[in-house]
C-alpha cells in the first residue's frame, strides 16, 4: 500500500531539495542562496539588469539599466574593462564602477540609433570569478512608459500620474570643468535642476476617519543610502517636490555627502562632499520628480594623503 505524504512533509522535502541544488556554486564555493534567508553582507557579486527601453522624439532609443548588488553592506568598485564592459562596440557606455548595496533601478541610459532594430547590447559584470550579463533589446513588451516607471517606483500610479503630461527633470552641474578637492576637506558641489511640476503633490493626508483612506498614502521622505542594518535604494521616490540626490558613480574611495539629498529651491541644489582618498571621482546627481528621474555628472580631482585608520 502506498503511503500518502502530508502537505508539511512535502514542504520540508522541497526545501531540502532546493538547498541541495543551490549548495554549490559553479566556482565550487559552498553557499546558501539569499532566498533561503541568509544575507550576504560582503563577498557576493553584482548582477547587471536591463530595465527596458525608451523612445526619443527623434526616433532613437534609450536602453535603461540598473543592477543588483547582492551584498547588504559591501559596495564593490569594478573598474571599466573586461570585468565591467559593454559589447558589441565601446566597452564604456557610461556605466557605474561603484555599486551600492541591493537593487538599484533605472540608474543610467545608453543611447542607440533609430535603426537599432533587432540588435542586442550586452552589459557584463564579473566579480570573484562570477560573470553575469544583462542583454538589452527593443522587444515591444519592454517599453518603459510613465505608468511602468510609476508602478516600479512605490506604486505612484495609484493617483493617475498620466492625467497630465510629465516630462523628465533637467539637471546639470554648475561647473563644466573638473573640480579640485583635497582629502577630508568638504568641497561644494552645485547643480541646477528644473521640472514641469508634474506629477502634482497629493493633498495633505487626513489623520482620522474615512478621509484618511482616500487617495494614496503619504510617501516617505527620500533617505540616504543606509537606514539601519538593511540597505535601501539610493533614490527613493517622494512626492514632496523635485528632489536631488548625490551618488558616487566612479571612484575608488568613499564620499560623504552633506546633505545626501535635498528639495530643489529656486532651481538650485548643493551639497558638501568629503572624499576619503586621492583620485578622480565622478559624482552623479539624480533629479527625481517622484516618477521620472535624470542624472547629471561632475568630475572631482582629489589630491592629498588619505587619513590613516588610527587618526
C-alpha positions as CSV (number, residue, x, y, z in Angstrom):
1,X,0.0,0.0,0.0
2,X,1.3,3.4,-0.9
3,X,1.7,5.9,1.9
4,X,0.5,9.5,1.3
5,X,2.9,12.3,2.1
6,X,1.4,15.1,4.2
7,X,1.5,18.7,3.0
8,X,4.0,19.7,5.6
9,X,6.2,16.8,4.7
10,X,6.2,17.8,1.1
11,X,7.2,21.4,2.0
12,X,10.2,20.0,4.1
13,X,11.2,17.7,1.3
14,X,11.0,20.5,-1.3
15,X,13.1,22.8,0.9
16,X,15.8,20.1,1.3
17,X,15.9,19.5,-2.5
18,X,16.2,23.3,-3.1
19,X,19.0,23.7,-0.6
20,X,20.9,20.7,-2.1
21,X,20.6,22.2,-5.7
22,X,22.0,25.5,-4.6
23,X,24.5,24.3,-2.1
24,X,27.5,24.5,-4.6
25,X,28.2,27.4,-6.9
26,X,29.9,26.9,-10.2
27,X,33.1,28.2,-8.7
28,X,33.0,25.5,-6.0
29,X,32.2,27.9,-3.2
30,X,29.7,26.5,-0.8
31,X,26.8,28.8,0.0
32,X,23.1,29.0,0.8
33,X,21.1,31.4,-1.5
34,X,19.7,34.6,-0.1
35,X,16.2,33.4,-0.9
36,X,16.7,31.0,2.0
37,X,17.0,33.9,4.4
38,X,20.8,34.2,4.5
39,X,22.1,37.7,3.9
40,X,25.5,38.2,2.3
41,X,26.9,41.4,3.8
42,X,30.0,41.1,1.7
43,X,31.8,38.9,-0.8
44,X,28.9,38.4,-3.2
45,X,28.7,39.5,-6.8
46,X,26.8,42.2,-8.7
47,X,24.3,41.4,-11.4
48,X,23.5,43.9,-14.2
49,X,19.9,44.5,-15.0
50,X,18.2,45.6,-18.2
51,X,15.2,47.6,-17.2
52,X,13.7,48.4,-20.6
53,X,13.8,51.0,-23.3
54,X,12.5,54.5,-24.1
55,X,11.8,56.0,-27.5
56,X,13.1,59.5,-28.1
57,X,11.4,62.3,-30.1
58,X,13.9,61.9,-32.9
59,X,13.2,58.2,-33.3
60,X,16.3,57.0,-31.4
61,X,16.1,54.9,-28.3
62,X,17.5,54.8,-24.7
63,X,18.3,51.4,-23.2
64,X,17.9,51.7,-19.5
65,X,19.9,49.7,-17.0
66,X,20.1,49.1,-13.2
67,X,21.8,46.5,-11.1
68,X,21.5,44.1,-8.1
69,X,24.4,44.2,-5.7
70,X,23.7,41.0,-3.8
71,X,25.7,42.3,-0.8
72,X,23.8,44.1,2.0
73,X,26.8,46.3,3.1
74,X,29.8,46.0,0.7
75,X,30.0,48.5,-2.1
76,X,32.3,46.9,-4.7
77,X,34.3,49.0,-7.2
78,X,34.6,47.3,-10.6
79,X,36.7,49.4,-13.0
80,X,35.8,49.7,-16.7
81,X,37.5,46.8,-18.5
82,X,36.9,43.1,-19.0
83,X,35.1,42.8,-15.7
84,X,32.7,45.8,-16.4
85,X,32.0,46.3,-20.1
86,X,29.5,46.5,-22.9
87,X,29.5,44.7,-26.2
88,X,29.5,45.0,-29.1
89,X,31.2,48.3,-29.6
90,X,32.7,50.5,-26.9
91,X,33.1,48.8,-23.5
92,X,32.5,52.1,-21.7
93,X,28.9,53.3,-22.1
94,X,28.8,55.5,-19.0
95,X,28.0,52.7,-16.6
96,X,28.9,52.9,-12.9
97,X,32.0,51.4,-11.4
98,X,30.8,51.9,-7.8
99,X,27.9,49.7,-6.8
100,X,25.6,50.5,-3.9
101,X,24.1,47.6,-1.9
102,X,21.0,45.7,-3.1
103,X,18.7,46.6,-6.0
104,X,19.1,49.9,-7.7
105,X,16.7,50.6,-10.6
106,X,16.8,52.9,-13.6
107,X,20.4,54.1,-12.9
108,X,21.6,55.0,-16.4
109,X,20.8,55.0,-20.1
110,X,22.6,54.0,-23.2
111,X,21.6,55.9,-26.4
112,X,21.2,53.8,-29.6
113,X,20.2,55.0,-33.1
114,X,16.7,54.7,-34.6
115,X,17.8,51.8,-36.8
116,X,19.0,49.7,-33.9
117,X,16.3,47.2,-34.8
118,X,16.8,43.6,-33.6
119,X,20.3,44.2,-32.4
120,X,21.3,43.5,-28.8
121,X,23.6,45.3,-26.4
122,X,25.2,43.3,-23.5
123,X,26.4,44.6,-20.2
124,X,28.8,42.2,-18.5
125,X,29.9,42.3,-14.9
126,X,32.5,39.9,-13.3
127,X,33.4,39.7,-9.7
128,X,35.4,37.0,-7.9
129,X,35.1,34.7,-10.9
130,X,31.4,35.1,-11.3
131,X,30.2,36.6,-14.5
132,X,26.6,37.8,-15.1
133,X,25.2,39.6,-18.2
134,X,22.2,41.8,-19.0
135,X,21.0,41.7,-22.6
136,X,19.2,44.8,-23.9
137,X,16.9,44.8,-26.8
138,X,13.9,46.6,-28.3
139,X,11.2,44.0,-27.7
140,X,7.8,45.7,-27.6
141,X,6.8,44.5,-24.2
142,X,9.9,46.1,-22.7
143,X,9.0,49.7,-23.4
144,X,9.2,52.0,-20.4
145,X,6.2,54.3,-20.2
146,X,5.4,56.7,-17.4
147,X,3.0,54.2,-16.0
148,X,5.7,51.5,-15.9
149,X,8.1,53.8,-14.1
150,X,5.3,54.7,-11.6
151,X,4.4,51.1,-10.9
152,X,8.1,50.3,-10.2
153,X,8.6,53.3,-8.0
154,X,6.4,52.9,-5.0
155,X,3.2,52.5,-6.9
156,X,2.6,56.1,-7.5
157,X,0.4,55.3,-10.5
158,X,-2.5,55.0,-8.0
159,X,-3.1,58.7,-8.2
160,X,-3.3,58.8,-12.1
161,X,0.1,60.1,-13.0
162,X,-0.9,60.2,-16.6
163,X,-3.7,62.8,-16.1
164,X,-1.3,65.4,-17.4
165,X,1.9,65.0,-19.5
166,X,5.0,64.6,-17.3
167,X,8.4,65.5,-18.8
168,X,11.6,64.3,-17.1
169,X,13.5,66.7,-14.9
170,X,16.6,68.5,-16.3
171,X,19.8,68.7,-14.2
172,X,23.3,69.9,-14.8
173,X,26.4,70.7,-12.8
174,X,27.2,74.3,-12.3
175,X,30.8,73.7,-13.1
176,X,31.6,72.2,-16.5
177,X,35.3,71.8,-15.6
178,X,36.7,69.2,-13.1
179,X,36.5,70.4,-9.5
180,X,39.7,70.3,-7.4
181,X,39.5,69.0,-3.8
182,X,41.7,67.5,-1.1
183,X,41.0,64.6,1.1
184,X,39.0,65.0,4.3
185,X,38.1,68.6,3.3
186,X,34.5,69.3,2.2
187,X,34.0,70.8,-1.3
188,X,30.8,72.3,-2.6
189,X,29.0,70.6,-5.5
190,X,26.3,72.7,-7.0
191,X,23.7,71.7,-9.6
192,X,20.8,73.4,-11.3
193,X,17.6,71.4,-11.6
194,X,14.2,72.2,-13.1
195,X,11.0,70.3,-13.7
196,X,7.5,70.8,-15.1
197,X,5.7,70.3,-11.7
198,X,4.2,67.0,-12.7
199,X,3.1,64.9,-11.0
200,X,1.5,67.4,-8.7
201,X,2.0,66.7,-5.0
202,X,-1.0,65.0,-3.4
203,X,-3.3,66.9,-1.0
204,X,-2.3,66.7,2.7
205,X,-3.2,63.3,4.2
206,X,-6.1,63.4,6.6
207,X,-5.4,62.0,10.1
208,X,-8.7,60.3,11.0
209,X,-11.8,58.6,9.6
210,X,-12.7,57.7,6.1
211,X,-10.8,60.7,4.6
212,X,-7.5,59.0,5.6
213,X,-8.3,56.1,3.3
214,X,-9.0,58.3,0.2
215,X,-6.1,58.9,-2.2
216,X,-2.6,57.5,-2.0
217,X,-0.7,57.2,1.3
218,X,1.9,59.9,2.0
219,X,5.2,58.9,0.6
220,X,8.2,58.7,2.9
221,X,11.0,61.3,2.6
222,X,14.0,60.5,0.4
223,X,16.6,58.7,2.5
224,X,20.3,58.3,2.4
225,X,21.9,55.0,1.3
226,X,21.8,53.4,4.7
227,X,19.0,53.1,7.2
228,X,19.6,50.6,10.0
229,X,21.1,47.2,9.2
230,X,19.3,46.7,5.8
231,X,20.4,48.7,2.8
232,X,17.8,50.8,1.0
233,X,17.6,52.2,-2.5
234,X,19.7,55.2,-3.2
235,X,16.9,57.1,-4.9
236,X,13.6,56.6,-3.1
237,X,10.6,58.3,-4.8
238,X,9.0,61.1,-2.9
239,X,6.1,63.4,-3.6
240,X,7.4,66.4,-1.7
241,X,8.6,68.1,-4.9
242,X,11.7,67.9,-7.1
243,X,14.4,66.2,-5.2
244,X,18.2,65.9,-5.9
245,X,20.2,63.0,-4.6
246,X,24.0,62.8,-4.9
247,X,25.8,59.5,-5.5
248,X,29.3,58.2,-6.1
249,X,29.3,57.0,-9.7
250,X,33.0,56.2,-10.2
251,X,36.0,56.4,-7.8
252,X,37.9,54.0,-5.6
253,X,37.4,55.9,-2.3
254,X,34.4,56.8,-0.3
255,X,32.4,60.0,-0.3
256,X,30.2,61.6,2.4
257,X,27.5,64.0,1.2
258,X,26.0,66.6,3.5
259,X,23.2,66.6,2.8
260,X,22.8,63.4,0.8
261,X,19.6,64.8,-0.8
262,X,17.5,67.9,-0.8
263,X,14.5,69.6,-2.3
264,X,15.3,71.9,-5.1
265,X,14.8,75.6,-4.2
266,X,14.9,78.3,-6.9
267,X,16.3,75.8,-9.4
268,X,19.4,75.1,-7.3
269,X,20.7,72.3,-5.1
270,X,24.1,71.9,-3.4
271,X,25.9,69.5,-1.1
272,X,29.2,69.3,0.7
273,X,31.2,66.3,-0.4
274,X,34.1,64.9,1.6
275,X,36.4,62.4,-0.1
276,X,38.4,59.7,1.7
277,X,41.3,59.3,-0.7
278,X,43.1,60.9,-3.6
279,X,41.9,60.1,-7.1
280,X,39.5,61.0,-9.8
281,X,35.8,60.7,-9.0
282,X,32.6,61.0,-10.9
283,X,29.7,62.2,-8.9
284,X,26.2,61.7,-10.3
285,X,23.3,63.8,-9.0
286,X,19.8,62.5,-9.7
287,X,16.9,64.9,-10.1
288,X,13.7,63.0,-9.2
289,X,10.1,64.2,-9.6
290,X,8.6,61.2,-7.9
291,X,8.1,59.2,-11.1
292,X,10.8,60.2,-13.6
293,X,14.4,60.9,-12.9
294,X,17.5,62.1,-14.7
295,X,21.2,62.2,-13.8
296,X,23.9,64.9,-14.2
297,X,27.6,64.3,-13.6
298,X,30.5,66.3,-12.3
299,X,34.2,65.2,-12.1
300,X,36.2,65.8,-8.9
301,X,40.0,65.5,-8.8
302,X,41.1,64.8,-5.2
303,X,44.7,65.3,-4.0
304,X,46.4,64.9,-0.7
305,X,47.1,61.9,1.6
306,X,44.2,59.9,3.0
307,X,43.9,59.8,6.7
308,X,45.3,56.7,8.4
309,X,42.9,54.5,10.3
310,X,44.4,55.4,13.6
311,X,43.9,59.1,13.3
